[in-house]
Amino acid sequence: MVTLYLSLLVAGVVFFLLHFLAQFRIAKLLRTRHPAQWQIIAEPKGELPGPLRIWMRLQLALRSPILPALEDTAITRWRRAWRYCPWAAWLCWFAALSLQWMAR
């Protein structure tokens, strides 16, 4: 029971880390394979491109239908991982909490 509990906690952490890794991987793929689209995200007209602003604009692009329209299978796969990993992480953590609650 303890092994299952710890496994669920570790799996939750791994899913959250994969969620953040997917963002960086998508940004790298956009920079290398689609530089014109990356320039729209990273360097908007009339604004200074700071890291926080780039991250915020990338979040908007990840939530929009723009990235699937590129028809790049790697970007679509990483976008899917970015989208569903937090759900899997929360499920693992709630399952671990339910195991902890049942053990009392």
N, C-alpha and C positions, 0 to 999 in steps of 0.2 A: 504494500500500500504506500509506503514511504517512497519507494522507487518510482511508482506511477505519479505521485504528487510532485516529486522533484523533476521528473521528465516533463510533466505538463508545464511547470514553471519555466524550465529551460527552453522548451518549444515555443512558449509565448515570447520570450526574449529574442529567440532566433527569428521568429516571424516579424517582430518589430524592427530588428536590424535589417532584415531583408527588405522591408518596406523603405527604409532610408537608402539602402544600397541601390534599390531600383531607381530612385530619383537620380542618383549620380550616374548610373549606367545609361539612363535615357538621355541625360544631358550630354554625355560623351558621344553616344550614337548620333544625336542630333548635330553636334559640332562636326563630326567627321563625315556623316553621310548626307546630311541636309543642312549645309551651312547657311543658305538663304533663310530658311525657316528659323534656324537658331539665332540668326542676326535679328529677326523680328522679335524674338523673345528676349534676347540679352541686351540689345542696343536700341531701345525705343527712341524715336525722334524727339529731340528737345529735352531729354532727361539724362542725368548722369547715371551710368550703369553701375550701381553699387551691388555688393553681394546679396544683401537683403532684398533689394528690388528685383534682381534676377531670380532669386528663389521664389518670390511671390508671383512673378510672371510665369515661371515654370509651373507653379501649382495651378494657375489658371489654365495653362495649356494642357496639363494633365487631366483636368476635369472637363475640358471641352472636346468636341468631336474632331478637332483638328488633327491630332496624332493618328487616329485610325485612318484618316483620309490620305495619309502618306503611303499607306499600304506597304509598310516595312514590317516584316514578321517579327524581327527582333525587338523593335520598339513596341509593337503590340503585345508581345509576350511579357516584356518588362513592365509595361503599363498595367497589364492584368495582374502581375505580381504586386505592383504598387497599390492597386485597388483592393485586392482581396486579402493581403497579408495582415492588415490590422484586424480584420474580422476574425481570422483564424487565431491571431494572438489573443484577442479578448475571449474567444471561446475556450482556449487552453487555460487562461487564467481563471475564468469563471468555473471551469471544471475542477481546477486545483482548489479553488475556494470551496466548492461543494464537497470535495473530498475532505477538506479540513473541517468543514462543518459537520459532516457525517461521522468523523472520528471522535467527536466530543462525547 
